[in-house]
Amino acid sequence: MASPSPEQIIESQRQDWNRVAGGWERWDRFFGEQMAFLNHRLVGDARLRAGLRVLDLGSGTGYPALLTAQTVGASGSVIGIDLV
């Protein structure tokens, strides 16, 4: 039996995440509130400041990237990348 190609693996992962996206949307506000402390901790530990350019790999829900964008301000930038 042949192993799946990288493209097939990525497509399978994309389908899996898209299948459960409704659950994430339903719980979005709850996760945002519950994860606020962790997100602030991540941004603080990264020692981000105005003007920095940040790349968020595996952005997921995007909460840390949104807080990061507020932190780096208009003179900085944030790019968030996620499989789905």
Summary of the structure (lengths in Angstrom):
residues: 84
radius of gyration: 15.9
end to end distance: 27.7
largest distance: 52.6
contacts: 186
relative contact order: 0.16
helix: 57%
strand: 12%
